[in-house]
Amino acid sequence: MKKKIIGLISIVFFVVSILVNENILIASSTTRNQEISAKEETLQKTTVINRENVLKENKGTSDKAETSSFTISLDTKTSYEVTNTISQTLTIKRKSDYLNDYRYEYIEYDEEGNIVNSGNNRYEDLEISPNKKVRISATNEKCELYIPNELMKSTKKVDSPTFQQLYIEKGETYEFVNKNNNGKELRFKNDWGWRTGLIYSIIYYNKYNDVEKMEYSSVGDIVIGEGKKVKLTVESGAEPMLVHIPYEFKDCYKKVSIPNFTSFIAEKGETYEFTNEFCDNIEIIPTSSGEKCSYDYISYDEYGDIRHMGYNEDRSIYVSKYDKTKVTFESKAIIHVPYEFKDSYKKVSTPTFEKINLTSDSSYLITNYDKEKIEILSSTKLGGDETLDYIYYNESGGEYYFRQQYDNYKIYKNQKMKVSLGSGKSATLYLPYEFRDKYKKIQTPIFFKETVTSEKAYEIKNSTNSKISIFNDAFQSGAKFNIVTYKDEVKVWDYEKCEFNSISLNPGERAVINVLGRKSINFYVPYELKMPQSADKIEDINGDGKVDILDLEAVADCYGFNDISNEFKERCDLTGDKIIDIYDIVSVARKIK
C-alpha cells in the first residue's frame, strides 16, 4: 500500500514538472515574440523616419512636390489666379509627362495690377515674387501644376482663360486702345518668331492721337500706355499673325479699314520732298530688298532755312512739324509713308546736293554774299586717308587751314572759301543744290610745296595785305630749323631749333629759314606768294605810284568778271582766285591813305 502511494506521488511530481517546463517555454516564447515585435516596430519607425529624411533631402523630386504642394489642373477655357502673400519667392512647378508635352501660358501682375511679364507655350518652372500675382491657363488641352501649399488660400479658379487669341491676316489692320485711367499698361504677346516671313508694322499714338513712334518690322511684346493706342498692320507672311490679348482687355481692339502705311518705290537717283503741316513728327521708313538703302537729305524749317542735312544715310526719315525734307535716293528703295500723310510727298526734278569732286589737280572757290550761312558736307573722315586744304577769306584777310579732316564746313555771309584736296586720292563736297551757282573751279592750288635742305637758306616774304600761314612737315620728319623774321629789315623775332608745324607772317614781313642737319623739310606756302611784289604795288592798279580812289574805281569797274583775259583785269584780281569780287575791292580800300 505504501509503495503505491509513493508511486502516485512520483507520477504527480513528473506531471507537475512537465507542466512547469511547458509554462516556462511558453513564457520564453512570448518574451521572444515581444522582442521580435518590438524590433520590427522599431525598424518600421526607422524606415518611416529615413523616408521622411530622404524626402527632405530631395526637394526637387515629385515626392517633395506632392508632400509640399497641391495640384491644379489647367484647361484652355478657364484659368487660375495665384497670389504670393508671403515674403519670399516661391516656385510653381509643371507636372512632367513624358508622353504628352503639356504647356501653359501666364500673365504676371505687380501690386498695382500692371502687367509686368507674360508668356505662352511655357514648360519651365515659374517663379512668383512676393506680392505678385499670376494668372495661368493651359496652352493646349490641359496642364497640371504644383502650387506651394503656402499659396493654397490665395489661389482661386477663374471662369475665363488667360488670353484672348486674335489672328490677323496679311493686309488686315487692327487698332488697340488702352482705355484705363489708372496708369496701367497693356502688354500683348505675339507669335512672330515661328511664323514664316511675318512682317508687321505698328504705329504708337499718344493720348492726343499724335504719332509717337513707328516701326515697319517689329518684334516682341506690344506695350500700350495709359490712354494710348496702337495700330497694327500685317504687311506680309505665309501665315496669319497670332496676338495674345490679356482676357480682361478682350474688348480693347477693333478691325479698321485704313492701313498703317502707303508705300511707293523710289528708283536710284530720284528725289522726293516730304512736307509736314500738322503733326509733331512724321517718320518715313525706307526699306530695301537687298543692298543698303542709302539716301542724301536736307531738312528745312518753316522759313526755308536749312535745319540739318546728311548723306549716305540708311535710317528712318524724320520730318518735324512745319518742316520740309528733301531726299535723294542713292539706291532703289521701298518707301513707307504713314497713311495719314499719303498726300504729304511729291517727286521733284532737282537733286539734294551738288556734288563737287576734289582731286589732286583741282581747286574750287565757294563764295557767299547774301546768305547768313552756307553749310557744306565733306566725305573726309577723322582718321581717314583724305584731307583738305582751304582758306577762309573775310574782310580781315585769309584764315589758312592745312590737311584738315572735318566733315562739315560753314561759310558765313560775305565770306569765301578756297578749297583743294590735301592728301588722298579724292574727296567729295556736298553743296546744297540751291547754292550750285556759288562755286567755280579755279586753276590755282591752295599751297605750293617748297622742299628746303641745309644747303641753302630759304627766304619768303608776305607781299599780301593780310596775315598768312606757312605750314611744314618738320614735326613728322623729325627735322629742326632756325627762323628769323624781319619787318622793313628790322629783326622781329628769332627762334632756334624749331619744330613748329606752321609759321605766321604779317603783311610785309620776311622770313629767313635754315634747316638743321641732313634732313629736308617741306614747306607749304600759300599760292598768293607766287608773285613776289611789294605790298603797295599790288593795289596800285593804274601804276601811278600811289593807291587811291582811282585804283578802287578801277577794281569796281571790273567787279563780277570771272574771265581774266587781259593784264589789267588780272591786276584787279588781287586775291588770285580768277574772279573780281568784294574781296579785291576791300584789298584796295584798306591801302588808301
C-alpha positions in Angstrom: 0.0 0.0 0.0 2.8 2.3 1.0 4.6 1.5 -2.3 1.5 2.5 -4.3 1.3 5.9 -2.5 4.9 6.6 -3.3 4.4 5.7 -6.9 1.4 8.1 -7.2 3.4 10.9 -5.7 6.2 10.4 -8.2 3.7 10.5 -11.1 2.3 13.7 -9.7 5.7 15.3 -9.4 6.5 14.2 -13.0 3.3 15.7 -14.4 3.9 18.9 -12.4 7.4 19.2 -13.7 6.2 18.8 -17.3 3.6 21.5 -16.8 6.1 23.8 -15.2 8.5 23.3 -18.1 5.8 24.0 -20.7 4.9 27.2 -18.9 8.5 28.3 -18.9 8.7 27.5 -22.6 5.5 29.4 -23.3 6.7 32.4 -21.3 10.0 32.3 -23.0 8.3 32.1 -26.4 6.1 35.0 -25.5 9.1 37.1 -24.5 10.9 36.3 -27.7 7.8 37.2 -29.8 7.5 40.5 -27.9 11.2 41.3 -28.5 10.7 40.5 -32.2 7.6 42.7 -32.4 9.4 45.5 -30.7 12.4 45.2 -33.1 10.0 45.1 -36.1 8.2 48.2 -34.8 11.5 50.0 -34.2 12.6 49.0 -37.8 9.3 50.3 -39.2 9.7 53.6 -37.3 13.3 53.9 -38.5 12.1 53.3 -42.1 9.5 55.9 -41.9 12.0 58.4 -40.4 14.5 57.6 -43.0 11.9 58.0 -45.8 10.9 61.4 -44.4 14.6 62.4 -44.2 15.1 61.3 -47.9 12.1 63.4 -48.9 13.5 66.4 -47.1 16.9 66.0 -48.7 15.4 65.6 -52.3 13.5 68.8 -52.6 13.4 68.7 -56.4 11.6 65.4 -56.7 7.9 64.8 -57.4 7.6 63.2 -54.0 8.6 66.5 -52.4 6.2 68.4 -54.8 3.4 66.0 -53.7 4.1 66.5 -50.0 4.7 70.3 -50.1 2.3 71.3 -52.9 -1.2 70.8 -54.1 -2.1 70.2 -57.7 -4.2 72.3 -60.1 -5.5 71.1 -63.4 -5.5 73.7 -66.2 -7.5 73.8 -69.4 -7.9 76.4 -72.2 -11.2 77.8 -71.2 -10.5 78.6 -67.5 -7.6 79.8 -65.5 -6.2 80.1 -62.0 -5.1 83.2 -60.2 -2.2 82.7 -57.7 -1.1 85.5 -55.4 2.1 85.3 -53.4 1.1 86.6 -50.0 4.3 85.7 -48.1 7.7 87.4 -48.0 9.7 85.0 -50.1 9.8 84.0 -53.8 8.1 80.6 -54.4 8.2 78.3 -57.4 5.3 76.8 -59.3 6.3 73.5 -61.0 4.8 71.9 -64.0 4.0 68.2 -63.7 6.2 66.3 -66.1 4.5 63.9 -68.6 6.9 62.1 -70.9 4.0 61.0 -73.2 2.5 64.5 -73.6 4.1 67.9 -73.9 1.6 69.9 -72.0 2.4 73.6 -71.6 0.9 76.6 -70.0 0.6 80.4 -70.5 0.6 83.1 -67.9 0.4 86.8 -67.1 2.3 88.3 -64.1 0.9 91.4 -62.4 2.5 93.8 -59.9 0.9 95.2 -56.7 -0.8 97.9 -58.8 -2.3 95.5 -61.2 0.0 96.3 -64.1 1.1 93.6 -66.4 4.9 93.1 -65.9 5.5 89.9 -67.7 3.7 87.3 -69.7 4.5 84.1 -71.7 2.9 81.3 -73.6 4.0 77.8 -74.6 5.8 77.6 -71.3 7.2 74.4 -69.9 9.7 75.8 -67.4 9.0 76.3 -63.7 7.5 79.6 -62.9 8.8 81.8 -60.0 6.4 84.1 -58.3 7.8 87.0 -56.3 6.3 88.4 -53.0 3.1 90.5 -53.6 3.0 89.5 -57.2 0.0 87.7 -58.9 0.0 85.3 -61.8 -2.9 84.1 -63.9 -2.3 80.8 -65.6 -4.1 78.5 -68.1 -3.3 75.7 -70.4 -1.8 76.5 -73.8 -3.4 73.4 -75.4 -5.7 70.8 -74.0 -4.6 70.6 -70.4 -1.6 71.0 -68.0 -1.1 70.2 -64.3 0.9 72.4 -62.0 2.2 72.0 -58.4 1.3 75.1 -56.3 3.2 75.5 -53.0 1.0 74.8 -50.0 1.7 78.3 -48.6 -0.4 79.7 -51.5 -3.4 77.4 -51.1 -5.6 80.2 -49.6 -4.6 82.7 -52.2 -5.3 80.5 -55.2 -8.6 80.7 -57.0 -10.2 79.4 -60.2 -11.4 81.9 -62.8 -14.1 81.1 -65.4 -12.1 82.7 -68.3 -8.8 81.9 -70.0 -5.6 83.9 -69.5 -5.5 85.3 -73.1 -7.9 86.1 -75.9 -6.3 84.9 -79.1 -6.6 87.1 -82.2 -5.5 86.0 -85.7 -4.6 88.9 -88.1 -4.4 88.0 -91.8 -2.0 89.7 -94.2 -3.2 93.1 -95.2 -5.5 93.5 -92.2 -5.2 96.3 -89.7 -6.3 96.4 -86.1 -6.5 99.2 -83.6 -5.8 98.6 -79.9 -6.8 101.2 -77.3 -5.8 101.3 -73.6 -8.9 103.0 -72.0 -7.6 102.6 -68.5 -7.3 105.8 -66.5 -5.4 104.2 -63.6 -1.9 104.3 -65.0 -1.9 100.6 -66.1 -0.2 99.4 -69.2 -1.4 96.9 -71.7 1.1 94.3 -72.8 0.3 91.8 -75.6 2.3 88.7 -76.7 2.7 87.8 -80.4 3.9 84.6 -82.0 6.1 86.3 -84.6 9.2 84.1 -84.4 7.9 80.9 -85.9 5.5 82.3 -88.5 7.3 82.3 -91.9 8.2 85.6 -93.3 6.0 87.6 -90.9 6.4 91.4 -91.2 4.1 93.7 -89.5 4.0 97.5 -89.0 3.0 99.3 -85.9 2.3 102.9 -85.1 2.1 104.2 -81.5 -0.2 107.2 -80.7 -0.2 109.3 -77.5 -3.2 110.5 -75.6 -3.7 113.3 -78.1 -3.7 111.0 -81.1 -0.3 112.3 -82.2 2.2 109.7 -83.6 4.9 108.8 -81.0 6.7 106.0 -82.8 6.6 103.9 -85.9 8.1 100.5 -86.7 7.8 98.7 -90.0 9.1 95.3 -88.9 8.6 94.9 -85.2 9.2 92.1 -82.7 8.5 91.3 -79.1 5.7 92.4 -76.8 3.3 95.2 -77.7 3.0 97.7 -74.9 0.4 100.4 -74.7 0.5 103.1 -72.1 -2.5 104.6 -70.3 -4.9 106.3 -72.6 -2.8 105.5 -75.7 -3.4 103.4 -78.8 -1.5 101.4 -81.4 -2.4 100.4 -85.0 -1.0 97.2 -86.3 -1.0 96.0 -89.9 0.3 92.6 -91.1 2.4 93.5 -94.2 3.5 90.0 -95.3 3.7 86.5 -94.1 2.8 82.9 -95.1 0.6 82.5 -92.0 -1.6 84.9 -90.1 -0.2 86.7 -87.1 -1.3 85.5 -83.6 -1.7 88.1 -80.9 -2.4 87.0 -77.3 -4.5 89.7 -75.6 -5.0 89.6 -71.8 -8.5 88.4 -71.4 -9.6 91.2 -69.2 -8.9 93.5 -72.2 -10.7 91.4 -74.8 -12.8 94.4 -75.9 -9.9 96.8 -76.4 -9.4 96.2 -80.1 -11.3 96.6 -83.4 -10.6 96.0 -87.0 -10.2 99.1 -89.1 -10.0 99.7 -92.9 -7.1 102.2 -93.0 -3.6 100.6 -93.1 -0.6 101.9 -91.3 1.4 102.9 -94.4 1.1 103.6 -98.0 4.2 102.6 -100.0 5.9 103.5 -103.2 9.1 102.6 -105.0 11.9 105.2 -105.3 14.4 104.5 -108.0 18.1 105.2 -107.7 18.8 108.9 -108.3 15.2 110.1 -107.7 14.4 112.9 -105.4 11.3 113.4 -103.2 10.1 116.2 -100.9 8.2 115.4 -97.7 6.2 118.2 -96.0 4.7 118.1 -92.5 2.0 120.7 -92.0 0.1 119.4 -89.0 1.9 116.7 -86.9 4.6 116.9 -84.4 6.8 114.5 -86.2 6.4 112.2 -89.3 8.6 109.2 -89.6 9.1 107.8 -93.2 10.6 104.3 -93.3 12.8 103.3 -96.3 13.5 99.6 -96.8 15.4 97.6 -99.4 15.2 94.1 -100.6 18.9 93.5 -100.7 21.5 96.2 -100.8 21.9 99.0 -98.3 19.1 101.6 -98.6 21.1 104.8 -98.9 19.9 108.4 -99.3 21.0 112.1 -99.0 18.8 114.6 -97.4 18.3 118.2 -96.3 15.7 119.3 -93.7 14.3 122.9 -94.0 12.4 124.8 -91.3 9.2 126.7 -91.9 11.2 129.7 -93.1 13.1 127.7 -95.7 16.4 127.7 -93.8 18.4 124.5 -93.6 17.9 122.8 -90.2 20.2 119.8 -90.8 21.4 117.6 -93.6 23.3 114.4 -94.3 24.5 112.0 -97.0 24.6 108.2 -97.3 22.1 107.7 -94.6 20.3 104.4 -94.1 17.8 105.1 -91.2 14.2 106.4 -90.9 13.5 109.9 -92.3 12.0 112.3 -89.8 10.1 115.4 -90.7 9.2 117.8 -87.8 6.1 120.0 -87.8 6.1 122.7 -90.4 9.4 121.4 -91.8 10.2 120.1 -95.3 12.7 117.3 -96.0 14.3 116.8 -99.4 15.6 113.3 -100.1 17.6 111.9 -103.0 17.8 108.1 -103.0 21.2 106.6 -103.9 19.8 103.1 -104.2 16.4 101.7 -105.1 14.2 101.6 -102.1 10.6 100.9 -100.9 9.4 104.0 -99.0 6.7 103.5 -96.4 4.8 106.7 -95.5 2.2 106.8 -92.7 -1.2 106.6 -94.4 -2.4 109.8 -92.8 0.3 111.6 -94.7 -0.1 110.0 -98.1 -0.5 113.4 -99.7 2.5 115.0 -98.0 5.2 114.0 -100.5 6.0 114.7 -104.2 8.7 113.8 -106.7 10.9 116.8 -107.7 13.4 117.2 -110.5 16.4 118.7 -108.7 18.7 116.7 -106.5 19.5 117.4 -102.9 23.2 118.2 -103.3 25.6 119.5 -106.0 28.5 117.1 -105.5 31.9 118.6 -106.0 34.6 116.0 -106.7 38.1 117.1 -105.4 41.2 115.5 -107.0 44.9 116.4 -106.7 44.7 118.7 -109.7 41.6 120.7 -108.9 40.7 123.6 -106.5 37.4 125.3 -106.0 36.2 128.7 -104.8 32.9 129.0 -103.0 31.5 132.4 -102.2 28.7 133.7 -100.0 27.5 137.2 -100.5 23.8 137.0 -99.5 23.1 134.1 -97.2 23.6 134.1 -93.4 25.4 130.8 -93.7 26.2 128.1 -96.3 27.0 124.7 -94.9 28.9 122.2 -96.9 29.4 118.5 -96.0 32.6 116.6 -96.8 33.4 112.9 -97.3 36.6 113.3 -95.3 36.5 111.4 -92.0 38.7 111.7 -89.0 41.5 109.1 -89.3 40.9 108.6 -93.0 43.4 109.0 -95.9 41.8 112.1 -97.4 42.4 115.6 -96.1 41.5 119.1 -97.3 43.5 122.3 -97.6 41.4 125.5 -97.5 41.4 129.2 -96.9 38.6 131.3 -95.4 38.6 134.8 -96.7 36.8 137.7 -94.9 37.2 141.4 -94.7 40.2 140.9 -92.4 42.0 138.7 -94.9 42.5 134.9 -95.0 42.5 132.1 -92.5 44.6 129.2 -93.6 44.0 125.5 -92.8 46.2 122.6 -93.8 45.4 118.9 -94.0 42.1 119.0 -92.3 39.5 116.2 -91.9 36.3 117.9 -90.7 33.1 116.5 -92.1 31.3 119.9 -92.5 32.3 123.5 -93.2 30.4 126.7 -92.8 30.8 129.8 -95.0 29.1 132.9 -93.4 27.8 136.0 -95.1 30.5 138.0 -97.1 33.0 135.1 -96.8 34.5 132.9 -99.4 36.4 129.6 -99.2 39.1 128.3 -101.4 39.5 124.5 -101.1 41.6 121.7 -102.6 42.5 118.1 -101.8 45.4 118.0 -99.3 46.1 114.3 -99.3 44.5 111.1 -100.6 43.1 110.2 -104.0 39.8 112.1 -104.0 37.1 113.6 -101.8 33.6 114.8 -102.3 32.0 118.1 -101.1 28.2 118.1 -100.7 26.9 121.6 -101.5 23.1 122.2 -101.2 21.8 122.3 -104.7 20.3 125.7 -104.4 23.8 127.1 -103.9 25.2 125.5 -107.0 25.9 128.9 -108.5 28.1 129.9 -105.6 31.2 127.9 -106.6 33.6 127.5 -109.5 36.7 125.6 -110.4 39.9 127.6 -110.3 43.4 126.8 -111.7 45.5 127.8 -108.7 46.0 125.4 -105.7 45.8 126.5 -102.1 49.5 125.8 -101.4 52.6 125.1 -103.4 55.4 123.0 -101.9 59.0 124.1 -101.4 61.5 121.4 -100.3 64.2 123.0 -98.2 67.6 121.5 -97.1 70.5 122.7 -95.0 72.5 123.5 -98.2 70.8 126.9 -98.7 68.7 129.3 -96.6 65.1 129.7 -97.7 63.6 133.2 -97.8 59.9 134.1 -98.1 58.1 137.4 -97.9 54.4 138.2 -97.3 53.6 140.5 -100.1 49.8 140.4 -99.4 47.7 142.7 -97.3 46.7 140.2 -94.7 48.4 137.7 -92.3 49.3 134.4 -93.9 50.3 131.0 -92.6 53.0 128.7 -93.9 52.9 125.0 -93.0 55.6 122.4 -92.9 56.2 118.7 -92.0 59.2 119.3 -89.7 57.5 117.6 -86.7 56.6 114.5 -88.8 60.1 114.1 -90.3 61.9 114.9 -87.0 63.9 117.7 -88.5 64.5 121.2 -87.0 65.1 124.6 -88.3 66.1 128.1 -87.3 64.0 131.1 -88.4 64.5 134.8 -88.3 61.7 137.3 -89.3 62.2 140.9 -90.4 59.9 143.9 -91.0 61.5 146.7 -93.0 64.8 145.0 -92.4 64.4 145.2 -88.7 64.5 141.8 -86.9 61.1 141.0 -85.4 61.9 137.6 -83.8 64.4 134.8 -83.8 63.9 131.2 -83.0 66.3 128.3 -83.0 65.8 124.5 -83.3 62.1 124.9 -84.2 59.6 122.1 -84.8 56.6 124.4 -85.4 54.2 123.0 -87.9 53.1 126.4 -89.0 54.6 129.9 -89.3 52.6 133.2 -89.4 53.8 136.2 -91.3 52.2 139.7 -91.1 51.9 141.9 -94.2 55.4 143.0 -95.3 57.3 140.6 -93.1 60.1 138.4 -94.4 61.3 135.1 -93.0 64.7 133.5 -93.4 64.8 129.8 -92.7 67.8 127.5 -92.2 67.2 123.7 -92.0 69.5 121.9 -89.5 71.1 118.6 -90.1 70.9 116.4 -93.2 67.1 116.1 -93.3 64.9 118.1 -95.6 61.6 119.9 -94.7 58.7 120.5 -97.0 57.1 124.0 -96.6 53.6 124.6 -97.9 53.3 128.2 -99.0 50.0 130.0 -99.9 49.8 130.3 -103.6 49.3 134.1 -103.3 53.0 134.4 -102.6 53.9 133.0 -106.1 54.1 136.6 -107.3 56.7 138.4 -105.3 55.6 142.1 -105.4 55.7 144.8 -102.8 52.5 145.1 -100.9 51.7 148.6 -102.2 52.5 147.8 -105.8 49.8 145.1 -105.8 47.0 147.6 -105.1 48.4 150.3 -107.4 46.1 149.2 -110.3 46.8 152.1 -112.7 50.5 152.2 -111.9 50.7 155.9 -110.9 52.8 155.1 -107.8 50.1 155.5 -105.3 46.9 153.7 -104.1 43.9 156.0 -104.2 40.3 156.3 -105.2 41.2 155.8 -108.9 42.5 152.3 -108.1 39.4 151.5 -106.2 37.2 152.7 -109.1 39.3 150.5 -111.5 38.6 147.4 -109.4 34.9 148.3 -109.0 34.6 148.6 -112.8 35.8 145.0 -113.2 33.6 143.7 -110.4 32.0 140.4 -111.2 34.3 139.4 -114.0 35.5 135.8 -113.9 37.1 135.8 -117.4 40.5 137.4 -116.7 41.5 137.9 -120.3 43.9 140.8 -120.2 46.7 142.1 -117.9 44.6 145.0 -116.5 41.8 142.7 -115.3 44.4 140.3 -114.0 45.9 143.1 -111.9 42.4 143.7 -110.4 42.3 140.0 -109.3 44.2 140.8 -106.1 43.3 137.6 -104.3 44.3 135.4 -107.3 41.1 133.4 -107.4 40.3 134.3 -111.0 37.2 136.4 -110.1 37.0 140.1 -109.2 34.7 140.5 -106.2 34.2 142.3 -103.0 37.4 140.9 -101.5 39.5 142.6 -104.2 37.7 145.9 -103.6 38.4 145.6 -99.8 42.1 145.0 -100.5 42.4 148.3 -102.4 40.2 150.2 -99.9 42.4 149.2 -97.0 45.5 150.7 -98.7 44.0 154.1 -99.4 45.7 156.7 -97.2 
